[in-house]
Amino acid sequence: MSTGAECISAQETLDRAAQMMREYEVGALPVCGPDDRVTGIITDRDIVVKCVATGHDPAETTAGELATGLVWVAPDASVEEALARMEEHQIKRLPVMDDGRLVGMISEADLAAHLSDDKLAEFVHRVYAPH
């Protein structure tokens, strides 16, 4: 898990989200509501495919408008549980939440450091394979 994950407010625009992604060198940001609780996640691909490619203006579209459903794990989740969630939902990044608050993110790079080559190859196949 990478700690210190930054949230973007649901009211912030997608151009600000893209700037934050560049600044923090990440491809996804958790989206937080007014109570600082995570309500979803947006990715760089979401901004391109769901906003720019459909003719919307990222300076006028908010992060909350694109935030997808929230899939997460607790800090004490096992690697196997995190893998299962990521495989089931075909996602590459997974927020780690404690009492509704963001404490970190798990990415493919985090998993690569803890999995054998065979398990990592199996995970990649399951996440990237079309359903």
C-alpha positions in Angstrom: 0.0 0.0 0.0 1.1 3.5 -0.7 0.3 5.9 2.1 -0.5 9.6 1.9 -3.0 9.2 -0.9 -4.7 12.5 -1.8 -8.4 13.0 -2.2 -10.0 15.4 -4.7 -13.2 17.1 -3.7 -16.3 16.0 -5.6 -16.8 19.7 -6.4 -13.4 20.2 -8.1 -13.1 20.2 -11.8 -11.5 17.5 -13.9 -8.8 19.8 -15.1 -7.8 20.2 -11.5 -7.9 16.4 -11.1 -5.6 16.0 -14.0 -3.2 18.6 -12.5 -3.2 16.7 -9.2 -2.5 13.4 -11.0 0.5 15.0 -12.7 1.7 16.6 -9.5 1.5 13.4 -7.5 2.5 11.2 -10.4 -0.7 9.0 -10.1 -3.3 7.7 -12.5 -6.2 7.8 -10.1 -7.7 9.9 -7.3 -10.2 9.1 -4.7 -13.1 11.5 -4.7 -14.3 12.9 -1.4 -17.6 14.4 -0.5 -18.1 17.4 1.8 -17.6 15.3 4.9 -14.2 14.1 3.6 -15.5 10.6 3.1 -14.5 8.8 -0.1 -17.5 8.5 -2.5 -15.7 7.1 -5.5 -12.6 7.2 -7.6 -11.7 8.8 -10.9 -8.8 7.7 -13.3 -6.9 9.5 -16.0 -8.7 7.2 -18.4 -12.1 8.4 -17.1 -11.1 12.0 -17.8 -10.1 11.2 -21.4 -12.8 8.6 -22.3 -15.8 9.9 -20.4 -15.2 13.7 -20.6 -12.8 14.8 -23.3 -13.7 12.2 -25.9 -17.4 12.9 -25.5 -17.0 16.6 -26.1 -17.3 17.8 -22.5 -15.1 20.5 -21.0 -12.8 19.2 -18.2 -12.8 22.8 -16.8 -16.6 22.6 -16.3 -17.1 18.9 -15.4 -16.6 18.0 -11.7 -14.9 15.0 -10.3 -18.1 14.0 -8.5 -19.9 13.7 -11.9 -17.4 11.0 -13.1 -16.6 9.2 -9.8 -17.3 5.5 -10.2 -18.6 3.2 -7.5 -16.4 2.7 -4.5 -14.6 -0.6 -4.0 -12.1 -0.7 -1.1 -10.4 -2.8 1.5 -9.6 -2.3 5.1 -6.0 -1.8 6.3 -5.8 -5.3 7.7 -6.9 -7.0 4.5 -4.8 -9.7 3.2 -3.0 -9.5 -0.2 -5.4 -12.3 -1.3 -8.5 -10.2 -0.4 -7.1 -7.1 -2.2 -6.4 -9.3 -5.2 -9.9 -10.8 -5.1 -11.5 -7.3 -5.0 -9.4 -6.0 -7.9 -10.0 -9.1 -10.0 -13.8 -9.1 -9.3 -14.2 -5.5 -10.3 -11.4 -5.4 -12.9 -9.7 -2.5 -11.3 -6.0 -1.7 -11.0 -6.1 0.6 -8.0 -7.8 0.0 -4.7 -8.4 2.5 -1.9 -7.6 1.4 1.6 -10.2 2.7 4.0 -10.3 2.8 7.8 -13.6 3.9 9.4 -14.7 5.5 6.1 -11.5 7.5 5.8 -8.8 7.1 3.1 -5.5 5.8 4.5 -3.8 4.7 1.3 -4.0 3.1 -2.1 -3.0 -0.3 -3.4 -1.7 -0.4 -7.0 -0.4 -3.0 -9.4 3.2 -1.9 -8.4 2.4 -2.6 -4.7 1.2 -6.0 -5.6 4.1 -6.8 -7.8 6.4 -6.4 -4.8 4.5 -9.1 -2.9 3.5 -11.7 -5.5 5.4 -14.4 -7.2 5.8 -14.0 -11.0 3.2 -16.7 -11.6 0.6 -15.0 -9.3 1.3 -11.6 -10.7 0.8 -12.9 -14.3 -2.5 -14.6 -13.2 -3.7 -11.3 -11.6 -2.8 -9.2 -14.7 -4.6 -11.7 -16.9 -7.8 -11.6 -14.8 -7.9 -7.8 -14.5 -7.2 -7.1 -18.1 -9.1 -9.9 -19.7 -12.5 -8.9 -21.1 -15.5 -10.4 -19.4 
